[in-house]
Amino acid sequence: KILTSETLALQTIRNNGLSARPEFSSPSGPSEAIAVGSLANQKRPPGLGEFLGSLSVKRVPNSRLMDVSFESTDPQLAARVVNAHIASYIEQNFSSKYEATTRASAWLADQLTELKIKVQRAEDARIAYERQNQIWTLDDKQNITSQRLSDINKQLTDAQSERMKKESLYQFAKSGNLDAVPQIQSNLALTELLKKRSEVSSDYTDALNQYGPNFPKVQRLQAQLKDYDQSIEKEKKNILAVLESDYREAQQRESLLTQALDEQKAETNHMAEKLVEYNILKREAEANKTLYEGLMTKLKETAISQGLRSSNIRVVDPAMIPSTPARPAKTRNLALAFLVGLVGGIGLALLREYLDNTVKTPDDIETLARLPSLAVVPQFTGSNGHAKKRGLLQGPAANGHEMRIELAAQHLPKSQMSEAFRALRTSILLSRADHPPQVILVTSALPREGKTTAAANLAVTLAQLGDSTVIVDADLRKPGIGRLLNLGGGKYAGLSSYLAGVSSLDLVCVPHPTIANLVAIPTGPLPPNPADLLSSHKLADGITELRTKFKFIVIDSPPIMAATDAVILSVQADGVLLVVRSGETPKAAFTRTRDLLNSVKCRILGVVLNAVDSSAPDYYYSYRYYPYSYGYGPQEVVEAPHEEDSEAVTERVSRDDDSEAL
């Protein structure tokens, strides 16, 4: 802070004549320069900001060194300013230390005068209190008092124990248990009386039994017994009186000892209070004395420092005239720009990945739903290199029917899309080798995820194996199978006609004109209540009848999150295929769809990941695709089977379709 202060900067400018240079002078000339000591309440010189802006002071890490530099177009001026500025700083440090030492000496002298008076007063107060209360004898008195207090306390404890013992004995005897008192049993006179009475009582009993109550001897013995009883009772009363007297005496002794203990405690507390007050006065006097001695030492040290011009600042390396410019640092700037761009790009990519809550890869499917990814369908790319979701291919087919992108298994047999749907067919056939699912429901979580395209291509690939296949368009809200298969929308009766009881199942089955072994059941007229129609028993009866006529039944249903139709249809299917559009299907919608299907106990065969960007590097590395020319239009990509599954796939294909190769 001092090295970059305005005061030091102005001192450097003034002492080295820098105010004459244009970059540091005021518009009116150097004569208006302000003296260093009069900066308060003055206008800021115009060249001061430029000087401080060119000056740089940095701390060297892990040291007490400071690196001072100055930027200028003149290398000689840059070196001269740095050296002059450091010299001004050292001079200012000398001056400030000397002034501080002078002020400290004056202040210490004033404090010593006041403190000396305090020390004298505190010492006088201590001595006066010591004389008044005879503090020099308190230590011996305190020892004697403490010993007496301990003795009285022990005697009181013994007296209390003795009093409780005698009180207990007295109360016991007083309550009618006098005969059980030890004093009764140890009293010789009473023992003798009891013995004689026992003898007279025995003679009295014998005489009474022999002569009767009126005989003179009997009456004489009876009188003797009465005398003995009176004597015994009198002796017992005497013993009880002795017990009471002992109790009262013990009680009185306890009371006296208690009073003596209280008096001794009061005396001890009084002596302790005197000692506490005396110690306070003593410590105060000692503290003032210690402070006085410390200030005296500081005053002597200050006087010594005042006479020495010493400093803890030294120049390690003086500034030298630079041979190369410091700015601009082209290499550093280029490296920094590259690093910022790299970090920013990675950060934006990570942020985009974090904010993206859609399903994109088979790993997402496995993590979210614990379901297998049966097929990865790439996004179709036209001849212009742009992705297309649906539409017509260039030029009609030879049979006059339109060739649609969505029906790639028929019109683009060598494309990546066709290969993906053949892989899907193989996965379904191998899902249960002894008995693959016959009725397959194809659905999705949300609209426009490609479920209709997946259902149509799956049906085509199954029909290409030579197995009779029927595809049922059960989307009674937004049908699409008729458009894909070029069946002429609306001119055929369909599923709604059969469910309403208007047509039979044979009448609504429409064979495809160009694809062998493929039969389609269109939706027919769209009903106002699709869910009610699908909930009727006619649906179950129709599925049962279709099982007897076709080897495979593929059902295209509405999205699960849009209507309950798919849940109703899933009960009739042997398995359900979920279609997920890469980068568009939200994860929450996908997991909700899985939960809805699990709630009705239907079997989920797996997931078809649709519209995957085949140009992304992850497409090749994650799914083991490799590019090669396949003789259809532009270069295409075909899926290579996993090594661990190649044997099973080859065996299945050779048995079902010798003309097809994976």
Residue pairs with C-beta under 8 A, 6 or more apart in sequence:
2 8
2 89
2 92
3 55
3 57
3 66
3 68
3 85
3 89
4 52
4 55
4 57
6 39
6 44
6 48
6 52
7 36
7 39
7 92
8 85
8 88
8 89
8 92
9 48
9 51
9 52
9 55
9 85
10 33
10 34
10 36
10 39
10 45
10 48
11 36
11 88
11 92
12 18
12 51
12 81
12 84
12 85
12 88
13 19
13 24
13 33
13 47
13 48
13 51
14 33
14 35
14 36
15 84
15 88
16 80
16 81
16 84
18 24
18 51
18 81
19 25
19 26
19 30
19 33
19 47
20 30
21 77
23 47
23 50
24 47
24 50
24 51
25 47
26 32
26 33
26 45
26 46
26 47
27 46
33 45
34 42
34 43
34 45
54 70
54 71
54 72
55 68
55 69
55 70
55 81
55 85
56 67
56 68
56 69
56 70
56 71
57 66
57 67
57 68
58 66
58 67
58 69
59 65
59 66
59 67
60 66
60 67
65 316
68 82
68 85
68 86
68 319
69 78
69 82
69 319
69 326
70 78
70 81
70 82
70 85
70 319
71 78
71 326
71 327
72 78
72 81
75 321
75 322
75 323
76 321
78 319
78 321
78 322
79 319
79 320
79 321
79 322
80 319
82 319
83 318
83 319
86 315
86 318
86 319
89 313
90 311
90 313
90 315
93 311
93 313
94 309
94 311
97 305
97 311
98 306
98 309
101 302
101 305
101 306
102 306
104 298
104 302
105 299
105 302
105 303
105 306
108 295
108 298
108 299
108 302
109 299
111 295
112 292
112 295
112 296
112 299
115 288
115 291
115 292
115 295
116 292
118 288
119 285
119 288
119 289
119 292
122 281
122 284
122 285
122 288
123 285
123 289
125 281
125 285
126 278
126 281
126 282
126 284
126 285
129 135
129 277
129 278
129 281
130 136
130 278
133 274
133 278
135 274
135 275
135 278
138 271
138 274
138 275
138 278
141 271
142 268
142 271
142 272
142 275
145 264
145 267
145 268
145 271
146 268
148 264
149 261
149 264
149 265
149 268
152 257
152 260
152 261
152 264
153 261
155 257
156 254
156 257
156 258
156 261
159 250
159 253
159 254
159 257
160 254
162 250
162 253
162 254
163 247
163 250
163 251
163 253
163 254
165 250
166 243
166 246
166 247
166 250
167 247
167 250
167 251
169 181
169 243
169 247
170 240
170 243
170 244
170 246
170 247
172 180
172 181
173 181
173 239
173 240
173 243
174 240
174 244
178 184
178 236
178 239
178 240
181 239
181 243
183 239
183 242
183 243
184 190
184 236
184 239
185 191
187 235
187 239
189 235
190 232
190 235
190 236
190 239
193 228
193 231
193 232
193 235
194 232
196 228
197 225
197 228
197 229
197 232
200 221
200 224
200 225
200 228
201 225
203 221
204 218
204 221
204 222
204 224
204 225
207 215
207 217
207 218
207 221
208 218
211 217
211 218
212 218
213 219
356 583
357 586
357 587
357 588
358 582
358 583
358 584
358 585
358 586
358 587
359 365
359 368
359 580
359 582
359 583
359 585
359 586
359 587
359 590
359 609
360 582
360 583
361 582
361 609
361 618
361 622
362 373
362 376
362 607
362 609
362 622
362 623
363 622
364 587
365 371
365 372
365 373
365 580
365 590
365 607
365 609
366 372
366 373
368 587
368 590
368 591
369 590
369 591
369 594
369 607
371 578
371 594
371 604
371 606
371 607
372 427
372 606
372 607
373 606
373 607
373 608
373 609
374 423
374 424
374 427
374 428
374 577
374 605
374 606
374 607
374 608
375 420
375 421
375 423
375 424
375 427
375 608
375 609
376 420
376 609
376 612
376 619
376 623
376 639
377 417
377 420
377 421
377 450
377 454
377 608
377 609
377 610
377 611
377 612
378 416
378 417
378 420
378 611
378 612
378 613
378 614
378 619
378 637
379 387
379 611
379 612
379 613
379 614
380 387
380 388
380 389
380 405
380 408
380 415
380 417
381 387
381 388
381 614
381 615
381 634
382 388
383 394
383 633
383 634
387 611
387 613
388 405
389 405
389 611
390 404
390 405
390 406
390 453
391 404
391 405
392 402
392 403
392 404
392 405
393 403
393 404
393 405
393 411
393 412
395 403
396 402
396 403
397 403
397 411
397 514
399 513
399 514
401 486
401 513
401 514
402 486
403 411
404 411
404 483
404 484
404 486
405 411
405 412
406 452
406 453
406 456
406 457
406 484
407 453
407 456
407 457
407 460
407 484
407 485
408 415
408 417
408 418
408 421
408 457
409 417
409 418
409 421
409 422
409 457
409 460
409 461
409 464
410 460
410 514
410 515
412 418
412 632
414 630
414 631
414 632
414 636
414 638
415 630
415 632
415 636
416 614
416 625
416 636
416 637
416 638
416 639
417 457
418 457
418 461
419 638
419 639
419 662
420 639
421 454
421 457
421 458
421 460
421 461
422 461
422 660
422 662
423 639
423 641
423 662
424 454
424 458
424 461
424 577
424 608
425 458
425 461
425 462
425 465
426 649
426 652
426 653
426 662
427 606
428 436
428 437
428 440
428 458
428 575
428 577
428 605
429 436
429 652
429 656
430 436
430 648
430 649
430 652
431 437
431 575
431 605
431 606
437 573
437 574
437 575
437 603
437 605
438 547
438 551
438 552
438 553
438 574
439 543
439 546
439 547
439 553
439 555
439 572
439 573
439 574
439 575
440 458
440 552
440 553
440 554
440 555
440 573
440 574
440 575
440 576
440 577
440 605
441 555
441 557
441 566
441 569
441 570
441 572
441 573
441 575
441 576
441 577
441 602
442 451
442 452
442 454
442 455
442 458
442 554
442 555
442 556
442 557
442 576
442 577
442 579
443 451
443 557
443 558
443 559
443 560
443 566
443 569
443 570
443 576
443 577
443 578
443 579
443 593
444 450
444 451
444 559
444 560
444 578
444 579
444 580
444 581
444 585
444 593
445 559
445 560
445 561
445 578
445 580
445 585
445 586
445 589
445 590
445 592
445 593
446 559
446 561
446 562
446 585
446 586
446 589
447 478
447 559
447 562
448 581
448 584
449 559
449 579
449 580
449 581
449 584
449 585
449 610
450 579
450 581
450 608
450 610
450 611
451 556
451 557
451 559
451 579
452 475
452 480
452 481
452 484
452 556
453 484
453 610
454 577
454 579
454 608
454 610
455 471
455 481
455 554
455 555
455 556
456 471
456 481
456 484
456 485
456 556
458 554
458 577
459 469
459 470
459 471
459 518
459 552
459 554
460 515
460 518
462 469
462 551
462 552
462 554
463 469
463 512
463 515
463 516
463 517
463 518
464 515
464 517
464 657
464 660
465 656
465 657
466 517
466 656
466 657
467 517
467 551
467 552
468 517
468 519
468 549
468 550
468 551
468 552
469 517
469 518
469 519
469 550
469 551
469 552
469 553
469 554
470 509
470 518
470 519
470 520
470 521
470 546
470 549
470 550
470 552
470 553
470 554
471 481
471 485
471 518
471 519
471 520
471 521
471 554
471 555
471 556
472 495
472 520
472 521
472 546
472 553
472 554
472 555
472 556
473 479
473 480
473 481
473 482
473 494
473 495
473 520
473 521
473 522
473 523
473 556
474 495
474 523
474 534
474 555
474 556
474 557
474 558
474 565
474 569
475 481
475 523
475 556
475 557
475 558
475 565
476 495
476 496
476 523
476 526
476 527
476 530
476 533
476 534
476 558
476 565
477 526
477 530
477 558
477 562
477 563
477 565
478 558
479 489
479 522
479 523
479 526
480 556
481 487
481 520
481 522
481 523
481 556
482 488
482 489
482 490
482 492
482 520
482 522
482 523
483 489
485 512
485 515
485 520
487 510
487 512
487 520
487 522
489 522
490 525
492 508
492 510
492 522
492 524
493 502
493 503
493 507
493 508
493 524
494 508
494 521
494 522
494 523
494 524
494 525
495 508
495 521
495 522
495 523
495 524
495 542
496 523
496 524
496 525
496 526
496 527
496 530
496 533
497 503
497 507
497 508
497 524
497 525
498 504
498 505
498 507
498 508
498 521
498 524
498 538
498 542
499 533
499 534
499 536
499 538
499 539
499 542
500 527
500 533
501 538
503 524
505 542
505 545
505 546
508 521
508 522
508 524
509 519
509 520
509 521
510 519
510 520
510 521
510 522
511 518
511 519
511 520
512 518
512 519
512 520
519 550
527 533
530 558
530 563
530 565
531 563
531 564
531 565
531 568
533 539
534 565
534 568
534 569
535 568
539 568
539 569
539 572
540 572
543 553
543 572
546 553
547 553
555 569
555 572
555 573
557 565
557 566
557 569
557 570
558 565
558 566
559 566
560 566
560 567
560 593
560 596
560 597
561 589
561 592
561 593
567 596
567 597
567 600
570 576
570 597
570 600
570 602
571 600
571 602
573 602
573 603
574 603
575 602
575 603
575 604
575 605
576 597
576 602
576 603
576 604
576 605
577 605
577 606
577 607
577 608
578 590
578 593
578 594
578 597
578 604
578 606
578 607
578 608
579 607
579 608
579 610
580 590
580 607
580 608
580 609
580 610
581 610
581 611
582 609
582 610
582 611
582 612
582 613
583 611
583 613
584 611
594 604
597 604
598 604
612 619
612 623
613 619
614 625
614 637
619 625
620 626
620 627
620 637
623 639
624 639
624 640
624 642
625 637
625 638
625 639
625 640
626 637
626 638
626 640
627 635
627 636
627 637
628 635
628 637
628 638
629 635
629 636
630 636
630 638
639 662
641 649
641 662
649 662
650 662
653 660
653 661
653 662
